Amino acid sequence: MSRRKNSPNRKNHKKKRIVPEFEGIVQMSREGFAFIHIEGQEEDVYVKATKTRGALHGDRVRVAVTQERTGAAKRRSGEVIAILERSGKPFVGILHIVGKQAWVLMSSKTMPYDIEVPVPEGGQRGMKVAAVVDGWERGANCPKGHVVDVLGMPGENETEMHAILAEFGLPYRFEKAVENAADQIPDTITDKDRKGRRDFRPVLTFTIDPTDAKDFDDALSFRKLENGNYEVGVHIADVTYYVLPGTEVDKEAQARGTSVYLVDRTVPMLPEKLSNKLCSLRPGEEKLCFSAVFEITPQAKVINPWFGRTEIISDYRFDYKGAQDVIDAGADAMQQEFGAGSECGVVPESVKEAVLILNGLAMKLRKRRFDNGAVNFDRPEMKVDIDENGKPIGVHQKFSREANWLIEEFMLLANRSVAEFVATGGKMGGKALSKAKTFVYRIHDEPNLEKLSGLRDFAGHFGYKVGPIENGREIAKTLNGLMVDAKDKPELGAIQILALRSMAKACYSTDNIGHYGLAFRFYTHFTSPIRRYPDMMVHRLLAQYLNGADSASLDYYTLQCKHASEREVVAAEAERESIKYKMVEFMQDKVGQEFDGHISGVTEWGVYVEIEPTKIEGMIPYRTIKSDFFQFDEDHYRAVGRRTHRSLRLGDPIRIRVKSTSLEQKLLDYELVEDLEK
């Protein structure tokens, strides 16, 4: 009996595969392909240039995942199926005008297409401008948009720094309305302003800050108590007394979220009248503060914390070097004259004694923190030196010493104590309340165990035996021990890089999960309201709760924490871009020179190398290595030559020659010296 192929009694259809869809943010390359970052997911979705549907860097899109990372697939891939929202952030390029038509020509790492724009007022051919994309018509060769700012001629320092700010959607000036609102805030302190404040004006008080600091938002007070203990006050500028919710200044600060620190300038969160004058704890001036005051034993046990509004007068303004000179001199400092770092000339013995006692307490607090499992990564921090015109003239490493740690430990003490006070309902040392009042916490989750496993394997190649990585506190002790073992070894930098990659990113949240890196159950940001909006939120909430207020809106502060975290990320990216620009500028006259370095990154298209002593990073593309064809081995953090089987591994020492520099793209290309000489 024959069978009918399409018999109605047979099911002859295939089950349709369900394609998962997600919303995400486009991270585009200069070649036109993109990665879609999906919130809450660690792995991005790769999209070919032909599958982006006109989406551009920063856009919010819907992406369909057409291939999961299974079997031979090295990564998830998919296609954009809808553009949900254009980013609205400007792209920076060079203005090209032909008759009545104009384009912004791109040489950006994240924008592969030129933008057609109307000729802007005041714009001249060859100028650098910032343009926003309005749309991309079907069939058009490039997107259309409009110029939002004419920045100036390329290569000029002011133009390039403004270009970085524009690229990240960051302001570089205050609107007149905001400046006017700040100017109307009274300068004088009246009896009404002092009402209800604890008077610390007679108590010895001083600040310790960088030499070039203009705003001083924290000060320490010190006095001995009759019972042998010490009273230490952490006094923070009372910004929220002057900046009221909903005012022009407050709305602008909230939108900015944070001050931004580029290589050559600070872009403040608050107008200068507040940040550098009214709220800056300058020596010899009466100032209003919000303070955390502690009784501390000689063994650095903290008892009887007090929080509230105060008034102070800073007696001295130290810089870190000056305070370090006192610490280095030790007991002999009592007879020495204090020079650089003080605006007051000779410092009395009582002040020197206070610095030494506070330093001793701070070192005990620091040791206790690391004993409790705080993570200690001491990655080199490089600073670009510039002249009065913004031209880079050198790169040096910044070092932290006891004077830095002194301030750091007391700021940490204030931050964690404020968080603990609110979370426990004032029962210091107790457990968090199950229904604690809404608060803004600074949180840091535990590390990624899969990445830690990769670190353990990598360190094992160098003969290191890595201990337990399953338990949170064990992980911290293991990592700290690994850093000590690898100290002064060539592979230390690579181990630090992998350890940092395993770490979660700290952020703001109303959900307190503690701060893993600092080993604190409770932590917040209370000590820098001049430069961080979350600190202003913390001041307001703490003031309300000290006055017996009910819990604030959880939904409102949850949204504000998300916004503040996002602004922090944007500011950090802009800061890094300004450093990159100046480092590339610094290397322009070094093309052809050779340097020793080590491999700081391995990717599928090349290896990154940090050179000594400046740690300036550049790339060696595999295609430029003539001696062999290298393939990326992701699992072992290396690239392997197909013919010679030579490995280029993360952390390997290497000698390079500077091949080329690109200021526009902030890129450096290196080449292997060994291969050039074969």
C-alpha positions in Angstrom: 0.0 0.0 0.0 1.4 3.4 -1.0 1.6 6.3 1.4 0.6 9.8 0.6 3.2 12.3 1.4 0.6 14.9 2.6 -1.7 12.6 4.4 -4.0 14.6 6.7 -3.3 12.0 9.4 0.4 12.9 9.5 2.1 15.8 11.2 4.5 17.1 8.6 5.4 20.5 9.9 8.5 21.5 11.8 8.3 23.1 15.1 9.2 26.8 14.7 12.3 27.8 16.8 11.6 30.5 19.3 14.2 33.3 18.8 14.9 35.2 22.1 14.6 38.9 22.0 16.1 41.5 24.3 16.5 45.2 24.8 20.0 46.6 25.0 22.4 49.5 24.2 24.5 49.5 21.1 28.3 49.6 21.4 29.4 50.1 17.9 32.9 49.7 16.3 34.5 51.9 13.7 34.1 48.9 11.2 30.3 49.1 11.6 29.7 45.9 13.6 28.2 46.2 17.0 27.8 44.5 20.4 24.5 44.9 22.1 24.9 45.2 25.9 21.9 43.8 27.7 21.4 44.9 31.3 21.8 42.1 33.8 23.6 39.9 31.3 27.4 39.4 31.3 27.8 38.5 27.6 26.9 41.0 24.8 25.3 40.0 21.5 27.4 40.4 18.4 25.7 42.0 15.4 27.2 42.2 11.9 27.3 45.5 10.2 24.7 44.4 7.7 22.3 43.5 10.5 22.3 46.7 12.5 19.2 48.3 10.7 20.8 51.8 11.0 21.3 51.6 14.8 24.2 53.7 16.1 26.4 53.8 19.1 24.4 54.5 22.3 21.0 53.7 20.8 18.5 51.5 22.7 17.4 48.7 20.4 15.6 45.4 20.4 17.9 42.5 19.3 17.0 39.0 18.3 19.6 36.3 19.3 19.9 34.1 16.2 22.9 32.0 17.4 23.7 31.1 21.0 27.2 30.4 22.3 27.1 26.7 21.9 29.3 24.1 20.2 31.5 25.8 17.7 29.9 29.2 18.2 32.4 31.4 20.0 29.9 34.1 20.9 26.2 35.0 20.8 25.2 36.7 17.6 22.0 38.3 16.4 20.3 41.1 14.5 18.7 44.4 15.4 15.0 44.2 14.8 14.0 47.7 16.0 15.5 51.0 17.2 13.6 51.9 20.3 15.4 55.2 21.2 18.2 57.2 19.7 20.9 58.0 22.3 20.7 61.8 21.8 24.5 62.0 22.6 26.5 64.0 20.1 29.1 62.6 17.8 32.3 64.7 17.3 33.8 65.1 13.8 35.2 67.6 11.3 32.8 69.9 9.5 33.0 69.6 5.6 31.0 72.2 3.6 30.3 72.1 -0.1 28.1 74.9 -1.3 25.0 74.8 0.8 25.5 71.2 1.9 27.5 70.0 4.9 28.6 66.8 6.5 30.4 65.9 9.8 33.2 63.6 8.8 33.9 60.9 11.3 37.1 59.2 12.5 35.6 57.9 15.7 36.1 54.5 17.3 32.3 54.2 17.7 30.9 56.0 14.6 31.7 54.5 11.2 29.4 56.8 9.2 29.5 60.5 8.3 26.5 62.7 9.2 24.7 65.0 6.8 23.8 68.3 8.5 22.6 71.8 7.7 25.4 74.3 7.6 25.8 75.5 11.2 25.9 79.2 12.1 29.5 80.2 12.8 30.9 76.9 11.5 33.8 76.9 9.1 35.2 74.0 7.0 37.8 72.0 8.9 36.4 72.9 12.4 35.6 70.3 15.0 31.9 70.1 15.8 29.4 68.1 17.8 26.4 66.7 15.9 23.3 64.8 17.0 21.7 62.2 14.7 18.0 62.8 14.1 17.3 59.8 11.9 18.4 57.6 9.0 16.1 57.4 6.1 15.7 54.0 4.3 18.0 53.9 1.3 20.1 56.9 2.4 23.9 56.6 2.3 24.3 58.2 5.7 22.3 59.4 8.7 21.0 63.0 9.0 21.4 65.2 12.0 22.2 68.7 13.2 25.2 70.5 14.8 24.7 71.3 18.4 28.1 72.9 19.1 31.0 74.4 17.1 34.0 73.4 19.2 37.0 75.0 17.4 40.0 74.0 15.3 41.3 70.5 15.8 44.5 70.1 17.9 43.8 73.1 20.2 43.7 72.0 23.8 40.4 73.7 24.5 38.8 72.3 21.4 39.9 68.7 22.2 38.8 68.8 25.9 35.4 70.2 25.0 35.1 67.6 22.3 35.6 64.8 24.9 32.9 66.4 27.1 30.6 66.8 24.1 31.1 63.2 23.1 29.9 62.0 26.4 27.0 64.5 26.7 28.7 66.3 29.5 28.3 70.0 30.0 31.3 72.3 30.2 29.6 75.4 31.4 26.7 76.4 33.7 23.6 78.0 32.2 23.1 81.6 33.3 20.0 80.7 35.3 22.0 78.3 37.5 24.9 80.8 38.0 22.4 83.5 39.0 20.6 81.1 41.4 23.9 80.3 43.1 24.9 84.0 43.3 21.7 84.7 45.2 22.6 82.3 48.1 23.7 84.5 51.1 27.4 84.6 51.9 27.2 85.5 55.6 26.5 83.1 58.4 23.9 84.4 60.8 22.7 83.4 64.3 19.7 81.7 62.5 22.2 79.6 60.5 24.0 78.6 63.7 20.8 77.6 65.5 20.8 73.9 66.5 24.4 73.4 65.5 27.2 72.0 67.7 30.0 74.5 67.9 33.4 73.1 67.0 35.0 76.5 66.3 37.3 76.3 69.5 38.4 72.7 68.6 41.6 72.1 66.7 40.6 71.4 63.0 42.5 71.0 59.8 42.3 69.8 56.2 44.6 67.5 54.2 44.2 67.7 50.4 46.2 67.5 47.2 48.4 70.6 46.6 46.3 71.8 43.7 42.9 71.3 45.4 40.5 74.2 45.1 37.5 72.8 47.0 37.9 71.4 50.5 34.8 69.4 51.5 36.2 67.5 54.5 38.1 68.4 57.6 39.2 66.6 60.8 39.0 67.9 64.3 40.9 66.4 67.2 41.0 66.8 71.0 42.0 64.6 73.9 39.4 63.5 76.4 39.8 63.3 80.2 39.3 59.5 80.1 42.3 59.0 77.9 40.4 58.6 74.7 40.2 60.9 71.7 37.4 62.8 70.1 37.7 62.8 66.3 35.4 64.8 64.2 34.9 64.2 60.5 33.4 67.5 59.2 31.8 67.6 55.8 30.6 70.8 54.0 26.9 71.2 54.6 26.0 71.6 51.0 22.4 70.7 51.4 21.8 73.5 53.8 22.5 75.9 51.0 21.2 73.8 48.0 17.5 73.1 48.6 15.6 70.3 46.8 14.0 71.4 43.5 16.0 74.7 43.1 17.8 75.5 39.9 21.2 74.6 41.5 19.8 71.3 42.9 18.3 70.2 39.6 21.5 70.9 37.7 23.6 69.0 40.3 21.2 66.1 40.2 21.4 66.0 36.4 25.2 66.1 36.4 25.4 63.6 39.2 29.1 64.2 39.8 32.1 66.4 39.1 34.2 65.3 36.1 38.0 65.4 36.4 39.8 65.7 33.0 43.5 65.9 32.7 43.7 69.6 32.7 40.5 70.7 34.4 37.6 70.0 36.8 34.1 70.2 35.5 32.3 70.8 38.8 28.9 69.5 39.8 28.2 72.8 41.6 28.8 76.4 40.5 32.1 77.9 41.7 30.5 80.1 44.4 29.4 76.9 46.2 32.2 74.5 45.3 35.2 76.8 45.8 33.9 79.5 48.1 30.8 79.1 50.2 31.1 75.3 50.9 34.9 75.0 50.7 36.4 74.5 54.2 39.1 77.1 53.7 41.4 77.9 56.6 40.5 80.7 59.0 36.9 80.9 57.8 33.8 80.0 59.7 31.9 77.2 57.9 28.7 75.2 58.3 29.2 71.4 58.3 27.4 68.1 58.6 29.6 66.0 60.9 30.3 62.5 62.2 32.0 62.7 65.6 33.6 59.7 67.3 35.1 58.8 70.6 38.1 56.5 69.9 40.3 54.6 72.3 44.1 54.5 71.8 43.6 51.0 70.4 41.3 52.5 67.7 38.1 51.1 69.1 35.2 53.4 68.0 32.5 54.2 70.6 29.8 56.8 71.0 29.4 58.0 67.4 27.4 61.3 67.0 25.9 62.7 63.8 24.6 66.2 63.3 25.1 69.7 62.0 28.0 71.8 63.2 30.0 74.9 62.7 33.8 74.9 62.4 36.9 77.0 61.6 39.7 75.1 59.9 43.0 76.1 61.6 45.4 74.7 59.0 45.4 73.6 55.3 47.9 70.8 54.8 48.8 69.2 51.5 49.6 65.5 51.4 53.4 66.1 51.2 53.3 68.5 54.2 51.3 66.1 56.4 53.6 63.2 55.3 56.6 65.3 56.4 55.2 65.5 59.9 54.5 61.7 59.9 58.0 60.9 58.6 59.6 63.1 61.2 57.6 61.4 64.0 58.3 62.6 67.5 61.0 65.0 66.2 58.3 66.9 64.3 57.5 68.7 67.5 60.6 70.8 67.1 60.6 71.2 63.3 59.2 74.1 61.3 56.5 73.1 58.8 57.0 74.5 55.4 55.4 73.5 52.1 51.8 72.4 52.4 50.6 74.8 55.1 49.1 78.2 54.5 49.9 79.1 58.1 53.7 78.8 58.2 55.0 77.3 61.4 52.6 74.6 62.8 52.3 74.5 66.6 53.3 71.3 68.5 49.7 70.5 69.3 48.8 70.2 65.6 51.8 68.0 64.9 50.9 65.8 67.8 47.3 65.6 66.5 48.5 64.5 63.0 50.8 61.8 64.6 48.0 60.4 66.9 45.5 60.4 64.1 47.9 58.7 61.8 48.5 56.0 64.5 44.7 55.5 64.8 44.2 55.4 61.1 46.9 52.7 60.6 45.2 50.5 63.2 41.8 51.0 61.5 43.5 50.1 58.1 45.1 47.0 59.5 41.8 45.9 61.0 40.0 46.4 57.7 42.4 44.2 55.8 42.4 41.6 58.6 38.6 41.5 58.1 39.0 40.7 54.5 39.2 44.0 52.6 40.8 43.6 49.1 44.1 45.3 48.6 44.9 45.9 44.9 47.7 48.5 44.5 47.5 49.1 40.7 49.8 51.9 39.5 48.0 55.1 38.9 49.6 57.3 36.3 49.3 61.1 36.1 50.0 63.2 33.0 51.9 66.4 33.6 50.9 69.3 31.4 52.2 72.8 30.9 50.1 76.1 31.1 48.9 75.5 27.5 47.7 71.9 28.2 50.6 70.3 26.4 51.8 67.0 28.0 55.4 67.2 29.2 55.6 64.0 31.3 53.9 61.0 32.8 54.6 59.9 36.4 53.2 57.4 38.8 51.1 58.6 41.8 52.0 57.0 45.1 49.8 56.9 48.2 51.4 57.0 51.6 50.3 57.4 55.3 49.0 61.0 54.8 46.6 59.7 52.1 45.6 56.7 54.2 45.0 58.9 57.2 42.3 60.8 55.5 41.0 57.7 53.7 40.5 55.7 56.8 38.6 58.5 58.7 36.4 59.1 55.6 35.7 55.4 55.4 34.8 55.4 59.1 32.3 58.2 58.6 30.8 56.6 55.5 30.3 53.2 57.1 29.1 54.6 60.4 26.4 56.7 58.8 25.2 53.7 56.8 25.2 51.5 59.8 23.3 54.1 61.9 20.4 54.2 59.4 20.4 50.5 58.6 20.3 49.4 62.2 18.0 52.2 63.4 20.8 53.7 65.5 21.8 50.4 67.2 25.5 50.5 66.2 27.0 47.1 66.1 23.6 45.5 65.7 21.9 43.8 62.7 20.1 45.6 59.9 16.4 46.2 60.5 14.2 44.0 58.4 12.2 47.2 57.5 15.0 49.7 57.6 14.3 53.2 56.3 15.0 54.0 52.7 18.7 55.0 52.2 21.3 55.4 49.6 24.1 52.8 50.0 27.3 52.3 48.1 27.4 48.6 47.4 29.9 46.2 45.9 29.0 42.6 45.1 31.1 39.5 45.5 33.5 38.5 42.6 32.6 36.4 39.6 33.7 32.8 40.5 34.1 31.7 36.8 36.6 34.6 36.2 38.3 33.8 39.5 38.8 30.2 38.3 40.4 31.6 35.2 42.7 33.7 37.4 43.7 30.7 39.4 44.6 28.7 36.3 46.6 31.7 34.9 48.5 32.2 38.1 49.2 28.4 38.2 51.2 28.8 35.0 53.6 30.9 37.0 53.8 28.4 39.8 51.5 30.2 42.3 49.3 28.0 44.5 46.0 29.9 44.8 43.9 29.1 47.9 40.1 28.8 48.3 37.9 30.9 46.0 34.5 29.7 47.1 33.8 31.8 50.1 33.6 35.6 50.0 36.1 36.4 52.8 38.4 33.5 51.8 38.5 35.0 48.3 39.8 38.3 49.6 42.5 36.8 51.7 43.5 34.5 48.8 43.7 37.5 46.4 45.7 39.6 48.9 48.1 36.8 49.4 48.5 36.3 45.7 49.4 40.0 45.3 52.0 39.8 48.0 53.6 36.7 46.4 53.7 38.3 43.0 55.0 41.7 44.2 57.9 43.0 42.1 57.5 40.1 39.6 56.9 40.7 35.9 53.5 38.9 36.0 52.1 41.1 38.8 50.4 43.5 36.4 48.7 40.7 34.5 47.5 39.1 37.7 46.1 42.4 39.0 44.3 42.9 35.7 42.6 39.5 35.8 41.8 40.0 39.5 40.2 43.4 38.8 38.2 41.9 35.9 36.7 39.3 38.3 35.4 42.1 40.6 31.9 43.5 40.4 31.6 47.2 39.9 30.6 49.3 42.8 27.4 51.3 42.4 24.6 53.1 44.4 21.6 51.2 45.5 18.7 51.3 48.1 19.3 47.5 48.5 22.1 47.1 51.0 24.2 44.1 50.2 27.4 45.5 51.8 30.7 46.5 50.2 32.8 43.4 49.4 36.0 45.2 48.5 36.1 47.2 51.7 34.7 44.3 53.8 32.0 46.5 55.3 28.4 45.3 56.0 27.2 48.9 55.7 28.6 51.6 53.5 27.5 54.8 51.9 29.0 58.0 50.4 28.6 60.9 53.0 32.0 62.7 52.7 32.0 64.5 49.3 28.7 66.4 48.7 30.6 69.1 46.7 31.4 66.7 44.0 28.9 63.8 44.3 25.1 64.1 44.2 24.6 60.8 46.1 26.3 62.4 49.1 23.8 65.2 49.0 21.0 62.6 49.0 22.6 60.9 52.0 22.9 64.2 53.9 19.2 65.0 53.3 18.0 61.5 54.4 20.2 61.5 57.4 19.0 64.9 58.5 15.4 63.8 58.1 15.9 60.6 60.1 17.7 62.4 62.9 14.6 64.6 63.2 12.4 61.5 63.4 11.0 61.5 59.9 9.3 58.5 58.4 11.0 56.4 55.7 11.4 58.3 52.3 10.1 57.0 49.0 11.9 53.8 48.0 10.9 54.0 44.4 12.2 57.6 44.0 15.6 56.9 45.6 15.9 53.6 43.7 15.6 55.6 40.4 18.0 58.2 41.7 20.6 55.6 42.6 20.4 54.2 39.1 20.8 57.6 37.6 23.8 58.5 39.9 25.5 55.2 39.0 25.1 55.9 35.3 26.5 59.4 35.6 29.5 58.1 37.5 30.3 55.6 34.7 30.0 58.4 32.0 32.3 60.7 34.0 34.9 57.9 34.5 34.8 57.1 30.8 35.3 60.8 29.9 38.2 61.1 32.4 39.9 58.0 30.8 39.4 59.4 27.3 41.1 62.7 28.3 44.1 60.7 29.8 44.3 58.6 26.6 44.3 61.7 24.4 47.1 63.3 26.4 49.1 60.1 26.5 48.8 59.7 22.7 49.8 63.4 22.3 52.8 62.8 24.6 53.9 59.9 22.3 53.6 61.8 19.0 57.3 62.7 18.9 58.4 59.2 19.9 57.4 57.4 16.7 60.2 55.0 15.8 61.6 54.8 19.4 61.8 51.5 21.2 60.5 50.6 24.7 60.3 47.6 27.0 56.9 46.7 28.2 54.6 43.8 29.0 51.4 42.5 27.4 48.4 44.0 29.2 45.6 42.6 27.0 45.0 39.8 24.5 42.2 40.1 22.0 41.2 38.4 18.7 42.7 41.1 16.6 45.9 41.9 18.5 47.7 42.3 21.8 47.9 45.4 24.0 51.2 46.4 25.5 52.0 48.8 28.4 55.4 50.3 28.1 57.8 51.3 30.9 58.0 53.5 32.8 54.9 55.4 31.7 52.5 52.5 31.4 51.2 54.0 28.2 49.2 51.3 26.3 49.2 50.6 22.6 48.3 47.8 20.3 50.3 45.3 18.2 47.8 44.1 15.5 48.5 40.4 14.6 48.4 41.4 10.9 51.6 43.5 11.4 53.6 40.5 12.8 55.4 39.2 9.7 57.1 36.1 11.3 53.9 34.2 12.0 50.1 34.1 11.9 48.8 34.4 15.4 45.4 33.1 16.7 43.6 34.2 19.8 43.4 31.6 22.6 40.8 33.1 24.8 40.8 30.3 27.5 44.5 30.8 28.2 44.8 34.6 27.8 47.3 34.3 24.9 47.8 34.3 21.2 49.6 31.4 19.5 51.6 31.4 16.3 50.3 28.9 13.8 53.8 28.0 12.4 56.2 28.6 15.3 53.7 27.9 18.2 55.2 31.0 19.9 52.9 32.3 22.6 52.1 35.9 23.3 50.7 35.7 26.8 49.1 38.2 29.2 51.9 39.6 31.4 54.8 38.5 29.1 57.7 41.0 28.8 58.1 42.4 25.3 60.0 45.0 23.4 58.1 47.3 21.0 58.7 50.1 18.6 56.2 53.0 18.3 54.7 52.7 14.8 52.1 55.4 14.7 49.8 57.7 16.7 46.2 58.8 16.1 45.1 61.7 18.2 41.6 61.7 16.6 41.0 58.1 17.6 43.2 58.3 20.7 45.1 55.2 19.5 48.7 54.0 19.5 50.1 51.3 17.3 53.2 49.4 18.3 55.2 46.8 16.5 57.3 43.9 17.7 61.0 44.7 17.5 62.0 41.0 17.4 60.0 40.4 14.3 61.3 43.5 12.5 64.9 42.3 12.9 64.3 38.7 11.6 
